[in-house]
């Protein structure tokens, strides 16, 4: 069954052959068939299809690609947020309260929460979501977290070293040894990537390297939480190990930016977390101008970024990270796809996955121009209206 989407006022393709960063086609049309994009071009040249969807002059773009989320959790931390807004400094230790609630929750409760958050994402135009574990921090709880995540997304990451759990208090090296010897072998079949929080108060460079290289030996790709709260070794470690992405990237020096620019590692920026923690924003302008591949993510989690709104993230990236609207949209679509090492997502060209968003606006510029306003008119996942 084929579907023609026509009367598109402005189509963002992210196809460089179309010219410009976003490959925008005015007065456009798209044909999708069997979950894939079959044809893209000017509406007047569109072929016939079995069914038709009139976009009504609205803008259409690829579905947003969220490459960094923490959806498998229980509880919430609103009081912690309020304390930060009253002046308390953010520290990584708040994760342990979510760990306790998650361990106490049933699989059904965790699964229902993931489904609720994925629905929020979809309603705001996100069609692909990576999901991390990391709120179990025991072999049993990390494996069941990944079971829950994998049942709802094919993009799963074992965040084996998020914090040291209470039973290993003061014994981070012992915890890392357990992760390497027991957790990774048990959990790797349910994940595509290994991840670690390489940060003061979490795991140092040697501990992070041990976890990441053990994950690689088990067949997993590498992702890194790096340089969020302080200047540290996370970026350099990610580049050294050929990581798919290093995420947060708020504190950088010249050597970090040079290393990223010379590598294939994506810098995934998470400005909603910095907004919520009053942390230093990453220097996105400098990263982009240096040639670093930049992605944007919402980083949905209950402690530091309880949002599923990629349009909000785009607005923050334009206003506070000094990306242009075009750059921010690219980073939230094609950039996210690169962070997930996929070339069929975040782009609209023949053969790509037919994930599309129809905006209630004539242009993608309205995502930043009208912050906080519901912009999504319709979402197609694998060519099907949701």
C-alpha positions, 0 to 999 in steps of 0.5 A: 500500500502506497501513500502520497503526502502532498501539498507540503509547504516546505519539506526538510529532507536532510538530503545534501544532494538537494542543496543546503544543510536541510535539503529543503524542497518547497511545494513538495510531496513524498510517497511512502510504501511498505514503511519506506520512502519511495519518492521525494520531490516537487509536488507537481511531479508526484506519482500516483499512490493508493492513498493520499494525505493532504498536508495543507501547506504545512511543513514536513520533516523527518521524525526527531531521533532521540539518542539519549534517554533514561526511561526505565525508572520509578518515582520522581524527584520534583523536590530535588528540582525545587531545591536546585531552583532554590540554590542547591548545587546539582550532584550525581548522588540524586541518582541513588534515590531513583535507583531505590524506587526502580529496584522496588518497582515491578516489571509491569510498573516499569513497562507502563512508565516507559510506554507513557513516556514514549507516547509523550515523545511521539506526540511531540514528533519523536519517532526513534528513542534510544533507552538506557538502563542504569537505575538498577545497578545490580545484575538482576535489575539491569537485566530486567531494565533492559528487558523492559526497554528492549520490549519497546525499542530496538535501541537499548544501552547498558548503562552499567556504571551510572553510580556506585549502588549503596551495597558497594558504597566506598568500593567503586573498584569492586563494583566495576569488577562486578560489572565486568565479570558478571553484569556485562556477560548477563546483560549484553545480549539485550543491548546494543551499546555500553555506557558509563558516567565518567565524572567526578563523583561517579567513575574515573577514567580507569574505571570507565575504560574497564567497563567500556572495553569489557562491553566492547569485548562482549560485542557492544558499541560504546557511548559515554556520559562525559564532561557534564559537570567538570572538565574531565577525561570522558571526551578523550576516552570516548574518542580513544575507544571509537565511541558512537557518541559522547554525551553532555560535553559541557566542559571542553578545552581545545584538545577535546574539540580537536579530538572530536573534530578528527573523529567519528564520535558524535557530540550529543548535547542535552541542553534540557538537563543543563536548563534543569540543573543550571549547569553550564551549557555546552559551547555548541557554536564552537563545536559545530564550527570546528567540524564536530558532528552534533546531535541534540537529545532530550535526556528524559530522566526523573532527576535532571531533565524530565522532558520528552519535548524535542521541540523544547530542546531545539528552542533551547539550542537556538536561544542558549546554545547559539545554533541556527534553527537549521542546525538545531533541526539537523542535530535533532534529526540527522545528528541523532541518527548518526549518534545511533549509527543509522543512515536510514533515520533522520532523513527523507530520501528514497529507501529511508525509513518513512518516519515523518512529522507534519507541523502545524506551521509553514516552516521548520523555523517555527519550532524555535520561533514559537517555543512552548507551542504545540507544533505537531499536527501528525506523525507517521511511523514506518509510513503509518499515521499514529 
